[in-house]
Amino acid sequence: MKLTFLWQHRHFPERDWIARLFEPFAGEQVYDGEHKIVLDNCLVIDACLHCHPRAYFEQFRGKNAFLLHLCEETYEGGYHHYDNFRGVFRCYWSGIFNPLRVMAIPLGYQAGFTGSAGELGTARRPYLWSFLGAGSKSSRPEMIKALMPLTPHFLRITDRGKVEHVGKPEYEQILRDSIFVPSSMGNVNLECYRIYEALECGAIPIIERRIGFDYFTHLLGRHPLPSFTNWGQAARFVDSMREDRAALDRLQMECVDWWDGYKQTLTQRIERFIDAPTGEEAGSSVRWTRSIPGSQAFELMRHHSMPALGRRVRMQLRRLMQEGKLRKTEGA
């Protein structure tokens, strides 16, 4: 089944990833941007639903229309719009959504990322691990401190003084030169682009899980990606693996093969979801737990380690005192 892609923004960072996953179902590409165009047999691609009028989305009720909800790491809401569609795709998994009506997909890589695995043998990769990005937020200070003694590595922290800019081709080459790519949580969510960009380049991402909350198993199912509840554990793992090239190569190939297969299976799952007779008979798109006061804050807290949560609270208090308002993210 081909669907008209009805874009409400031109520059979603996930657009190349979406084009890849949904390529078999992509029909005409239509740009709206003003929430005026209503079509049948379409996929509406939008963000910030909580800011948009109810009346527009209600016009899709009863049509063969699906919604793709992007840029929603803070679980802001607008979920009352979901039930107007046959089904909803969204980045960022949460247990508050009814899987019969809402399908979570991985965040994927950013637009313009070409992706090339390069040398798969770990012996030809000069860096044991690499990280390029802001180093002062979320759980990243603990990550950097734990991994710093392990060499050789490439580390460039972009939020400390003047730092030479690295373009996308150079960034991709750094990933292709790395065995491990530690991928700590993003702004407020455990998921970040770095995980999937590392996989595209044949590197092994190291991901976080929280005690009692294994986000990536919920999202991806069984996977071979090394995951740890703290960065001290991750550093000990990397250190124990560094001299065993055979084990490193096996883990690398396991991750590469899993990722290639996962992407193929994901597109098949998307097709089954589109073809399934979903609708009102499947129940509400959002579980009742979302209506509990404080549910959004609880959802975000589950993604944080204790140091990351303390850092978040201090940042919010500082912003409240300086600007008189709060915000949930602190930029890219």
C-alpha positions as CSV (number, residue, x, y, z in Angstrom):
1,M,0.0,0.0,0.0
2,K,1.3,3.4,-1.0
3,L,0.6,6.4,1.3
4,T,0.9,10.1,0.5
5,F,3.4,11.5,2.9
6,L,2.0,14.7,4.3
7,W,4.8,16.7,5.9
8,Q,4.1,19.4,8.5
9,H,7.8,20.4,8.7
10,R,10.5,20.4,6.0
11,H,13.6,19.8,8.1
12,F,13.0,16.9,10.5
13,P,16.4,15.6,11.6
14,E,15.0,12.0,11.1
15,R,13.9,12.5,7.5
16,D,16.5,10.3,5.9
17,W,15.9,7.5,8.4
18,I,12.2,7.8,7.9
19,A,12.6,7.7,4.1
20,R,14.6,4.5,4.4
21,L,12.2,2.7,6.7
22,F,9.0,3.8,4.9
23,E,10.4,3.6,1.4
24,P,8.1,0.7,0.3
25,F,5.0,2.6,1.3
26,A,6.0,6.1,0.1
27,G,3.7,7.7,-2.5
28,E,3.5,11.4,-3.3
29,Q,5.3,13.8,-1.0
30,V,3.2,16.8,0.1
31,Y,4.3,19.7,2.3
32,D,1.7,21.5,4.3
33,G,3.3,23.3,7.2
34,E,0.0,25.1,8.2
35,H,-2.2,22.2,9.2
36,K,-4.7,22.8,6.5
37,I,-4.4,19.9,4.0
38,V,-6.4,16.8,4.8
39,L,-6.0,13.6,2.7
40,D,-7.1,10.0,2.6
41,N,-4.5,7.2,2.3
42,C,-1.8,9.3,3.9
43,L,0.9,9.4,6.6
44,V,0.8,12.7,8.5
45,I,4.4,13.5,9.7
46,D,4.3,16.0,12.5
47,A,5.8,17.2,15.9
48,C,4.7,19.3,18.9
49,L,1.2,17.9,18.7
50,H,0.3,19.5,22.0
51,C,0.6,22.9,20.3
52,H,-1.8,22.2,17.4
53,P,-5.6,22.5,17.2
54,R,-7.8,19.5,17.8
55,A,-10.1,20.4,14.8
56,Y,-7.4,19.7,12.2
57,F,-6.6,16.2,13.3
58,E,-10.3,15.3,13.8
59,Q,-10.7,15.6,10.1
60,F,-8.7,12.4,9.6
61,R,-11.1,10.2,11.7
62,G,-12.6,7.5,9.5
63,K,-9.9,7.9,6.8
64,N,-7.1,5.5,6.0
65,A,-4.7,7.8,7.6
66,F,-1.7,7.2,9.9
67,L,0.3,9.6,12.0
68,L,4.1,9.7,12.5
69,H,4.9,11.7,15.6
70,L,8.5,12.9,15.8
71,C,10.7,15.0,18.1
72,E,8.9,13.9,21.3
73,E,11.6,12.9,23.7
74,T,10.0,14.8,26.6
75,Y,6.6,13.1,26.3
76,E,4.9,16.5,26.1
77,G,1.5,15.1,25.1
78,G,-1.1,16.0,22.4
79,Y,-1.9,12.3,22.5
80,H,-5.7,13.0,22.3
81,H,-5.0,13.4,18.6
82,Y,-3.8,9.8,18.2
83,D,-7.3,8.3,18.2
84,N,-8.2,10.2,15.0
85,F,-5.9,7.9,13.1
86,R,-5.9,4.2,12.1
87,G,-2.5,3.9,13.8
88,V,0.4,6.0,15.0
89,F,4.1,5.6,14.6
90,R,6.4,7.5,17.0
91,C,10.0,7.7,18.1
92,Y,10.7,7.2,21.8
93,W,9.1,4.2,23.4
94,S,6.9,4.4,26.5
95,G,4.6,1.8,28.2
96,I,1.8,4.4,28.3
97,F,1.0,3.6,24.7
98,N,-1.3,0.9,23.4
99,P,0.8,-1.3,21.1
100,L,-2.2,-2.2,19.0
101,R,-2.6,1.5,18.1
102,V,0.9,2.9,18.5
103,M,4.1,1.5,17.1
104,A,7.4,2.8,18.5
105,I,10.4,3.0,16.1
106,P,14.0,3.7,16.9
107,L,15.2,7.3,16.6
108,G,17.7,6.4,13.9
109,Y,20.4,8.6,12.5
110,Q,20.3,12.3,11.7
111,A,19.7,13.7,8.2
112,G,22.8,13.9,6.0
113,F,24.4,10.8,7.7
114,T,25.6,8.6,4.8
115,G,26.5,5.5,6.8
116,S,29.3,3.2,5.8
117,A,30.6,0.4,7.9
118,G,34.2,0.7,6.7
119,E,36.7,-1.8,8.1
120,L,34.8,-4.4,10.1
121,G,37.9,-5.9,11.6
122,T,38.6,-4.2,15.0
123,A,42.3,-4.5,14.6
124,R,42.3,-1.9,11.9
125,R,40.4,0.6,14.0
126,P,42.8,3.0,15.7
127,Y,40.5,4.1,18.6
128,L,39.4,1.8,21.4
129,W,36.5,4.2,21.9
130,S,35.5,7.7,20.8
131,F,33.1,10.4,21.9
132,L,32.4,13.8,20.3
133,G,29.7,16.0,21.8
134,A,28.6,18.0,24.9
135,G,30.2,16.5,27.9
136,S,28.6,18.3,30.9
137,K,25.0,17.1,30.7
138,S,23.0,14.1,31.6
139,S,25.2,11.1,32.6
140,R,28.1,12.1,30.3
141,P,30.5,13.4,33.0
142,E,30.4,9.9,34.7
143,M,30.9,8.3,31.3
144,I,33.9,10.4,30.4
145,K,35.6,10.0,33.8
146,A,35.2,6.2,33.7
147,L,36.5,5.7,30.2
148,M,39.2,8.4,30.1
149,P,42.0,6.1,31.3
150,L,41.4,3.6,28.5
151,T,43.6,4.4,25.5
152,P,43.8,5.0,22.6
153,H,40.7,7.0,22.3
154,F,39.3,10.0,20.5
155,L,37.6,12.5,22.8
156,R,36.3,16.0,21.8
157,I,34.0,17.8,24.3
158,T,32.2,20.5,22.5
159,D,30.8,22.5,25.4
160,R,34.2,23.3,27.1
161,G,35.9,26.4,25.6
162,K,36.7,26.8,21.9
163,V,36.6,23.6,20.0
164,E,37.4,23.0,16.4
165,H,34.3,22.1,14.4
166,V,34.1,18.6,13.0
167,G,31.9,18.2,9.9
168,K,29.7,15.2,9.2
169,P,32.2,13.4,7.0
170,E,34.9,13.7,9.6
171,Y,32.5,12.6,12.4
172,E,31.5,9.5,10.4
173,Q,35.2,8.7,9.9
174,I,35.8,8.9,13.6
175,L,33.0,6.4,14.1
176,R,34.5,4.1,11.4
177,D,37.8,4.4,13.3
178,S,36.3,3.3,16.6
179,I,35.7,0.0,18.2
180,F,33.4,1.2,20.9
181,V,31.1,4.3,20.9
182,P,29.8,5.0,24.4
183,S,26.3,6.4,23.9
184,S,25.0,7.9,27.1
185,M,21.5,9.3,27.4
186,G,20.6,12.4,25.4
187,N,19.0,15.5,26.9
188,V,16.3,13.7,28.9
189,N,15.9,10.4,27.2
190,L,18.1,7.3,27.1
191,E,17.8,7.1,23.4
192,C,20.1,9.2,21.1
193,Y,21.2,9.4,17.5
194,R,24.7,8.3,18.3
195,I,23.7,4.7,19.0
196,Y,22.4,4.2,15.4
197,E,25.1,6.2,13.8
198,A,27.7,4.0,15.5
199,L,25.9,0.9,14.2
200,E,25.8,2.3,10.7
201,C,29.6,2.7,10.8
202,G,30.3,-0.8,12.2
203,A,31.2,0.4,15.7
204,I,29.8,-1.1,18.9
205,P,27.6,1.3,20.8
206,I,27.6,1.0,24.6
207,I,24.2,1.9,26.0
208,E,22.7,2.6,29.4
209,R,19.9,0.8,31.2
210,R,18.4,1.8,34.5
211,I,17.7,-0.5,37.4
212,G,14.2,-1.8,36.8
213,F,13.9,-0.1,33.5
214,D,15.6,-1.7,30.4
215,Y,14.4,0.9,27.8
216,F,16.2,-0.6,24.8
217,T,14.9,-4.1,25.4
218,H,11.4,-2.7,25.4
219,L,12.2,-0.8,22.2
220,L,14.4,-3.2,20.2
221,G,13.6,-6.6,21.7
222,R,16.6,-8.9,22.3
223,H,19.8,-7.2,21.1
224,P,23.5,-7.8,21.4
225,L,24.4,-4.2,22.3
226,P,26.5,-4.0,25.5
227,S,24.4,-2.2,28.2
228,F,25.2,-1.3,31.8
229,T,23.6,0.4,34.7
230,N,26.7,2.6,35.4
231,W,29.8,3.7,33.4
232,G,32.2,2.0,35.8
233,Q,30.8,-1.3,34.7
234,A,31.1,-0.3,31.1
235,A,34.8,0.8,31.5
236,R,35.6,-2.6,33.1
237,F,34.0,-4.4,30.2
238,V,35.9,-2.4,27.6
239,D,39.1,-2.9,29.5
240,S,38.5,-6.7,29.8
241,M,37.8,-7.0,26.0
242,R,40.6,-4.8,24.6
243,E,43.2,-7.5,24.2
244,D,40.9,-10.3,22.9
245,R,40.6,-9.4,19.3
246,A,38.7,-12.5,18.4
247,A,36.1,-11.7,21.0
248,L,35.9,-8.1,19.8
249,D,35.5,-9.1,16.2
250,R,32.7,-11.6,17.2
251,L,30.9,-8.9,19.1
252,Q,31.3,-6.4,16.3
253,M,29.9,-8.8,13.7
254,E,27.1,-9.8,16.0
255,C,26.1,-6.1,16.3
256,V,26.4,-5.5,12.6
257,D,24.5,-8.6,11.6
258,W,21.8,-7.9,14.2
259,W,21.4,-4.3,13.0
260,D,21.1,-5.2,9.3
261,G,18.5,-7.8,10.1
262,Y,16.7,-5.5,12.5
263,K,16.2,-2.8,9.9
264,Q,14.7,-5.3,7.4
265,T,12.4,-6.8,10.0
266,L,11.4,-3.3,11.2
267,T,10.1,-2.4,7.7
268,Q,8.2,-5.7,7.6
269,R,6.6,-4.9,11.0
270,I,5.7,-1.4,9.7
271,E,3.9,-3.1,6.7
272,R,2.0,-5.4,9.0
273,F,1.0,-2.5,11.2
274,I,-0.3,-0.6,8.3
275,D,-2.3,-3.6,7.0
276,A,-3.7,-4.5,10.3
277,P,-7.4,-3.6,10.9
278,T,-6.6,-1.1,13.6
279,G,-9.0,1.5,14.8
280,E,-11.4,2.3,17.6
281,E,-12.0,-1.4,18.2
282,A,-8.4,-1.7,19.4
283,G,-9.1,0.7,22.3
284,S,-7.6,4.0,23.2
285,S,-4.1,4.8,21.9
286,V,-2.9,5.9,25.4
287,R,-3.3,4.0,28.7
288,W,-5.1,5.5,31.6
289,T,-1.8,5.8,33.6
290,R,-1.0,8.9,31.5
291,S,-3.8,10.8,33.3
292,I,-2.2,10.3,36.7
293,P,-0.8,13.7,37.9
294,G,3.0,13.7,37.6
295,S,3.1,10.9,35.0
296,Q,5.2,12.9,32.6
297,A,7.8,13.7,35.2
298,F,7.9,10.1,36.3
299,E,8.4,8.9,32.8
300,L,11.4,11.3,32.4
301,M,12.9,10.4,35.8
302,R,13.1,6.7,34.8
303,H,15.6,7.7,32.1
304,H,18.0,9.4,34.5
305,S,20.7,8.1,36.7
306,M,20.9,9.7,40.2
307,P,23.8,12.0,39.1
308,A,22.0,12.9,35.9
309,L,18.8,13.6,37.8
310,G,20.7,15.9,40.3
311,R,22.3,17.7,37.4
312,R,18.9,18.2,35.8
313,V,17.3,19.6,39.0
314,R,20.2,22.0,39.5
315,M,19.9,23.2,35.9
316,Q,16.2,23.8,36.2
317,L,16.5,25.6,39.5
318,R,19.2,27.8,38.0
319,R,17.1,28.6,35.0
320,L,14.1,29.3,37.2
321,M,16.0,31.8,39.3
322,Q,17.6,33.5,36.2
323,E,14.7,33.5,33.8
324,G,11.7,32.8,35.8
325,K,10.6,29.7,33.9
326,L,11.5,26.0,33.5
327,R,12.2,23.9,30.4
328,K,12.7,20.2,29.9
329,T,15.6,20.2,27.5
330,E,18.8,22.1,27.3
331,G,19.5,22.1,23.6
332,A,21.2,19.7,21.2
